[in-house]
Amino acid sequence: MEFDLVIVGAGSGGYEAGLYAYRRGMKVAFVELSPETVGGSCLNRGCIPSKYMRHGAYLLEKLSKAQNYGIKVEKLSLDLRTLAEGRDQVVLTIRENFKKFAQKLGIPIFYGRGILKDKNTVYVEGSDITLKTRYILLATGSSCADLKDLPADGKRIFNTDQIWSLREFPRRMLIVGGGAVGVEFAYIFRMYGVDVVLVELLDRLLPSPDIPEESSRYLARKLKRLGVDVRLKAKVTGYSEEDGRLKVSISDGSVVEVDCILLGVGRKPNTEGIGLEEVGVEKDSRGFVKVNEYCQTSVENIYACGDITSPLMLAHKSMYEGKVAVSHMLEDRDNVRNDKLMPKIIYSAYEVASVGLTEDQAEDEGYDCAVGVVSFMSNPKAMDDGEDEGFVRLVVDKQTGNILGCHIVGPHAGELIHQVVHLMKANIRVDFLASSIFSHPSLSESIVQCAMEVHYGPISWVKRG
Amino acid sequence: MEFDLVIVGAGSGGYEAGLYAYRRGMKVAFVELSPETVGGSCLNRGCIPSKYMRHGAYLLEKLSKAQNYGIKVEKLSLDLRTLAEGRDQVVLTIRENFKKFAQKLGIPIFYGRGILKDKNTVYVEGSDITLKTRYILLATGSSCADLKDLPADGKRIFNTDQIWSLREFPRRMLIVGGGAVGVEFAYIFRMYGVDVVLVELLDRLLPSPDIPEESSRYLARKLKRLGVDVRLKAKVTGYSEEDGRLKVSISDGSVVEVDCILLGVGRKPNTEGIGLEEVGVEKDSRGFVKVNEYCQTSVENIYACGDITSPLMLAHKSMYEGKVAVSHMLEDRDNVRNDKLMPKIIYSAYEVASVGLTEDQAEDEGYDCAVGVVSFMSNPKAMDDGEDEGFVRLVVDKQTGNILGCHIVGPHAGELIHQVVHLMKANIRVDFLASSIFSHPSLSESIVQCAMEVHYGPISWVKRG
């Protein structure tokens, strides 16, 4: 069978690229491991099921303040089985819709491992089908990394592929890793009443250079307030099982007893055993596929997107890169891959959103920055909603007024940040944002307030001379 | 005392303009009726207290679906007194912060009615102070309009100045007017268990040409589903009081018995008795102050903003116009008043947001339009949040690709629409939006999906030929 484009991997990135290529008139086919893995890690074992559980946690937090709205909740009972059923139903619905939609459009999905035979040939192992194609897009995603000393068994020690099978809340759990996965699950389980110990090797949660320390600290304080036992600069040094519970030794000298452990410790790109070496697709030392700004690999008709192109493993990075790749196949050079412009959004006890440079990064790159910070504390909509914690930070190049970065912590940060993403992508300066239109009351107002702080200088509680 | 700028009215518009003028280096003073009215109608008797109550209603709706998240609420009790206390506390906090902030900055507030004596003189009645000033900004806002046949008494028949005194939920109420006020309060009271009859004279709710019929219909269906008795093309023809209840006759021939009536029937500009005629500030036949695109009145150093400049009575219109006026005083011509670019946002059983032209308006103006519609039904974040109703509509000029309007109904529409507001203000075309970056999963994704529908043509469940 002959196609314009064969996409190896029907996860978020592959799927989005496929639909986009279809829109642009290409004849497309997907290759995906099995009917159960359509949608990839994000849909089946990542952002979609975790955001469902996180919404439940968020509801519980809202409920704890419902009395301020004249709503008295007399009795509450919590149940992981029902939560998991609702979650799994959403995942199933999206996955089946994916498949039905592809079918209606006439885009075939071939099931099995896709292996490159030559630069125009993909062999689908399992289905034993060979596909000929002009272009190939590699979108094979990533897998959980293992910890040698803490092997996941899916019974007491879970990785993020396995945690979904849990059907009863543990009384006490330990989470290894204070990155996105760790802080999201710490919030989820804590709000559902679990005692959570969160262990992070470095000296802050969300220890990414793309996320300002202020965001991490702010989140850590809230998690602690909610009762999460946050241990920084710490690691698990050993464990033993006793009477069905785990005794875990931590490098700070303490020993905690828990019912289970969740590992949130990173992922590795799926770039082994799919014929990349045979057709000459180059990888770096960590196993990532080398791509240029148009997501083209070292073989010019073979492209790659998503988790296999860089350690920034975000579904929407993959979706964007998939579209960049397809556009390039169609000789459109307008869009290029850009990890910096990717919003990084974590849904924990707050929504934590970042795009572009932090103040530290901007200074390292030699910018003379103006930084504005505005709290949600005085935002009327945030006050009305009982969610007046958090802030908007803007990092701006003093010389040009260009917006270098934006960092929002607080209510709906994950949606709000898009306003700044678009303006950054369009190279629109902070003076425009400072004089744009914002509805009142809205959370978005804090963005314009912040832009005004940067553009006109801070207005403060201190009387001017 | 001599000032650069005296602002008559410290409501949302006046206050924002005052802070902005201060930032820009002007010596500013406010004139406001009394310490209790600082913040104006929006803060004290409008959007801020109603959004607080609406958040309670929204929480109750979320609670009704909490079981899907493994949260079983066994017993719930509702109480208007506590709701009202929380609400009034937020209003008070914002009002007092307003005053403290002005004081710290050294911006005086003179209490009393501001009356123009000549084009550089404002007399503050009550305080008996005369202020000399280079510029004057009129920001006097609006008042509830009366219905001759349904006189508000604050006991059984409430207008939107009076409804805040209610301390117990009525069993059954009638709301006159299906505009923003009517649909917001219908949702609030309904969710708190009140039987609500909503009477609207015209054939749709939110009967504004700026809001597409689709949005109105969608909202009406939901309100009905929640149990609101929506009566379109109907009006109150009479009423009588019997045994402490009101028997209200409706033009459809029915008679309903209710405990109280809320009037949501429009407002009139506050432009009487403040000396406008004496100094030559021109008004139109409806009492609105005539202004040019820079908010300048017929007297060149006197400006006006907000509810007194046009029937579009939105706090943020006033805030924006106030800044346009101050900018013009400082010889900045970049921004002009623009009712079309003002987002219109209603917080009812859905958030209903509109900016720019509807399809009907665009056609009337001679545009050849492309319209995209994308439902939240298939948006993964909306599904995770259990709020997958609503849609994004984009109205685009086929010839240029310019975005003419955007209309969102559904979760957080009031925040989401800002993404499009900024791009419209920056004259950025739909092709940019179609290829911008959106996080996954996010509600914002529905905006890019919609932009792609418009730009590349609809992708549908029908197989292409």
Interface residues (C-beta under 8 A of the other chain):
Chain A: S12 L19 Y20 Y22 R23 R24 C42 L43 C47 I48 K51 Y52 M53 R54 H55 G56 L59 L60 K62 L63 A66 Q67 N68 Y69 G70 I71 K72 V73 E74 K75 L76 S77 L78 D79 L80 R81 T82 L83 A84 G86 V90 T93 I94 N97 F101 K104 L105 G106 Y192 L314 A315 H316 M319 Y320 K323 S327 D334 N335 L341 M342 P343 I345 S378 P380 K381 M383 D384 D385 G386 H412 G414 E415 L416 I417 H418 Q419 V421 H422 L423 K425 A426 I428 F432 L433 S435 S436 I437 F438 S439 H440 P441 S442 L443 S444 I447 M452 Y456 G457 I459 W461 V462 K463 R464
Chain B: S12 L19 Y20 Y22 R23 R24 C42 L43 C47 I48 K51 Y52 M53 R54 H55 G56 L59 L60 K62 L63 A66 Q67 N68 Y69 G70 I71 K72 V73 E74 K75 L76 S77 L78 D79 L80 R81 T82 L83 A84 G86 V90 T93 I94 N97 F101 K104 L105 G106 Y192 L314 A315 H316 M319 Y320 K323 S327 D334 N335 L341 M342 P343 I345 S378 P380 K381 M383 D384 D385 G386 H412 G414 E415 L416 I417 H418 Q419 V421 H422 L423 K425 A426 I428 F432 L433 S435 S436 I437 F438 S439 H440 P441 S442 L443 S444 I447 M452 Y456 G457 I459 W461 V462 K463 R464
